Amino acid sequence: VSTIDPTTARAVADALAAEGHPFVACLLGKGPAQAEAGEVPLFVGGDADALAALGEVFAVIGDGIHRLGGVEAATAFKLVSNLIGMANLSVLAEGYELCRRAGVTPDAFTAALADTGGSSYQSMLRLPWMIEGDFAPRFPVALGLKDVRLAVDMAGQWGIAVPVGAAAMGQLASAVAHGWGGDDVN
């Protein structure tokens, strides 16, 4: 269930296969509250027989099982999901600050944003914490940086430019450098 890069996932899968054991990547989405409730989506990949054998286990762990192909596909998807989420959160914080400065109240901002294309899972989950100044480490900045760095590195290995993702990584790296690595990413 660890968020790792596709190259590492493939190396682990190959090493285990050499010993006659399958490796299954089972990445979790959303956050700790959803995990505790058994409501996290699962992003799984690996040997089809192993995935089928683990179906009941997956059903206990979470809700919404997405079979994405091989271990590389599942691990890549999780990195991309976190890359999008962290970039979204960065621009959400910037947009909130701009509107706050313009005199838009937090309640008005929240209600109006929910009625636009700017609404997202991050705005629904983290915007209230952002408004309250609640930075309890539900998903720490340092962990977000690790995941986004893995995604940007993966893109680089594949020759794909991800300038917005790289900018989000820079924001997270700056936050860590300023001592906020243990605070929540909001």
Disulfide bonds with the S-S distance in Angstrom:
none
